[in-house]
Amino acid sequence: MATNYIQSAAGVNNPVLTITVSGITGDLDIPTLQDVTINNANDQFTWSQLNESAKLQVATTSTNSISTNIVVEELTFFGNAAATAGSAAKLGLIGLSKNKTKVNFEINLDDKVISGVGYITGLAPTVSADSPVWVTPLTISVSGEYTVA
């Protein structure tokens, strides 16, 4: 019996999200991304001047996050009991979120890697007749700036 694989469209890469806990061996690789949004939302300081007919603005600090939807895989979501204690692989996504563990992340997009530190949030696994496998949104609330290499 032949095994079928889902192939990406020509020119489309398969990004992989890698999560680690600083100083602890045991990466958590998440290759089951359904979509990815890399958000960099600048705040604005707005003011009015008497000699202007429109408000003036200047960009200030930004709020950064990475959002995706993933297919829930048992070891990735709940953790691998055989992995190194305290590692991302041992805790799984639910443990990292529940414990509010600051994580390092890398998302590999072909020849570019976006990385940083943040917190796992937004987990909400669902299943339905239209989607007979468990899927969950996943957000990494980024603490500070992204690094692009």
C-alpha positions as semicolon CSV with decimal commas, in nm:
position;residue;x (nm);y (nm);z (nm)
1;M;0,000;0,000;0,000
2;A;0,142;0,337;-0,104
3;T;0,168;0,621;0,146
4;N;0,023;0,954;0,037
5;Y;0,187;1,280;0,135
6;I;0,048;1,630;0,112
7;Q;0,277;1,825;-0,118
8;S;0,303;2,201;-0,109
9;A;0,237;2,401;-0,423
10;A;0,533;2,495;-0,642
11;G;0,726;2,781;-0,485
12;V;0,559;2,740;-0,144
13;N;0,778;2,632;0,145
14;N;0,670;2,434;0,448
15;P;0,758;2,656;0,746
16;V;0,853;2,483;1,069
17;L;0,816;2,652;1,407
18;T;1,082;2,551;1,660
19;I;1,033;2,632;2,028
20;T;1,297;2,598;2,300
21;V;1,334;2,690;2,665
22;S;1,653;2,887;2,724
23;G;1,940;2,672;2,850
24;I;1,750;2,341;2,835
25;T;1,805;2,084;2,559
26;G;1,489;1,955;2,395
27;D;1,346;2,144;2,098
28;L;0,977;2,132;2,020
29;D;0,939;2,129;1,640
30;I;0,593;2,205;1,502
31;P;0,576;2,122;1,129
32;T;0,194;2,100;1,118
33;L;0,132;2,470;1,055
34;Q;-0,180;2,540;0,852
35;D;-0,115;2,912;0,813
36;V;0,117;3,171;0,963
37;T;0,067;3,539;1,042
38;I;0,368;3,742;1,154
39;N;0,230;4,058;1,312
40;N;0,421;4,380;1,374
41;A;0,162;4,639;1,479
42;N;0,304;4,982;1,556
43;D;0,122;5,199;1,805
44;Q;0,079;5,567;1,723
45;F;0,089;5,879;1,930
46;T;-0,177;6,114;1,792
47;W;-0,224;6,484;1,857
48;S;-0,408;6,785;1,719
49;Q;-0,266;7,124;1,636
50;L;-0,469;7,440;1,590
51;N;-0,312;7,516;1,251
52;E;-0,382;7,166;1,104
53;S;-0,711;7,033;0,966
54;A;-0,614;6,670;1,038
55;K;-0,458;6,494;1,335
56;L;-0,084;6,435;1,334
57;Q;0,072;6,099;1,422
58;V;0,408;5,944;1,493
59;A;0,478;5,569;1,519
60;T;0,583;5,445;1,861
61;T;0,659;5,099;1,998
62;S;0,507;4,794;1,833
63;T;0,322;4,487;1,954
64;N;0,463;4,174;1,790
65;S;0,309;3,828;1,765
66;I;0,309;3,513;1,557
67;S;-0,023;3,340;1,499
68;T;-0,090;3,007;1,333
69;N;-0,334;2,720;1,327
70;I;-0,190;2,375;1,376
71;V;-0,305;2,017;1,362
72;V;-0,287;1,885;1,719
73;E;-0,031;1,607;1,751
74;E;-0,018;1,433;2,090
75;L;0,354;1,469;2,173
76;T;0,371;1,827;2,048
77;F;0,060;1,939;2,233
78;F;0,084;1,741;2,560
79;G;0,461;1,687;2,574
80;N;0,695;1,393;2,556
81;A;0,744;1,222;2,893
82;A;1,082;1,087;2,778
83;A;1,227;1,434;2,696
84;T;1,462;1,638;2,917
85;A;1,296;1,779;3,231
86;G;1,183;2,140;3,185
87;S;1,239;2,133;2,809
88;A;0,986;2,255;2,553
89;A;0,959;1,897;2,425
90;K;0,877;1,768;2,776
91;L;0,619;2,038;2,857
92;G;0,447;2,049;2,518
93;L;0,243;2,346;2,404
94;I;-0,018;2,310;2,679
95;G;0,247;2,293;2,952
96;L;0,439;2,592;2,816
97;S;0,117;2,795;2,803
98;K;-0,013;2,682;3,144
99;N;0,322;2,747;3,314
100;K;0,366;3,084;3,138
101;T;0,713;2,973;3,031
102;K;0,917;3,227;2,835
103;V;1,027;3,050;2,518
104;N;1,268;3,108;2,235
105;F;1,118;3,059;1,892
106;E;1,239;3,031;1,534
107;I;1,023;3,009;1,228
108;N;1,208;2,891;0,923
109;L;1,080;3,043;0,599
110;D;1,309;2,904;0,327
111;D;1,619;3,125;0,330
112;K;1,499;3,352;0,615
113;V;1,460;3,276;0,985
114;I;1,248;3,492;1,216
115;S;1,328;3,444;1,582
116;G;1,269;3,597;1,923
117;V;1,133;3,528;2,269
118;G;0,776;3,524;2,393
119;Y;0,491;3,332;2,549
120;I;0,258;3,063;2,411
121;T;-0,106;3,177;2,424
122;G;-0,437;3,131;2,248
123;L;-0,464;2,751;2,252
124;A;-0,822;2,640;2,184
125;P;-0,838;2,289;2,033
126;T;-1,152;2,206;1,835
127;V;-1,284;1,922;1,625
128;S;-1,586;1,918;1,394
129;A;-1,753;1,716;1,121
130;D;-1,587;1,940;0,862
131;S;-1,249;1,899;1,029
132;P;-1,228;1,549;1,178
133;V;-0,884;1,606;1,330
134;W;-0,814;1,828;1,628
135;V;-0,684;2,172;1,529
136;T;-0,592;2,468;1,748
137;P;-0,494;2,828;1,703
138;L;-0,154;2,909;1,853
139;T;-0,018;3,255;1,927
140;I;0,327;3,351;2,043
141;S;0,308;3,688;2,213
142;V;0,653;3,824;2,136
143;S;0,843;4,002;2,411
144;G;1,055;4,264;2,234
145;E;1,177;4,268;1,876
146;Y;1,198;4,002;1,608
147;T;1,535;3,902;1,470
148;V;1,541;3,833;1,096
149;A;1,842;3,644;0,961
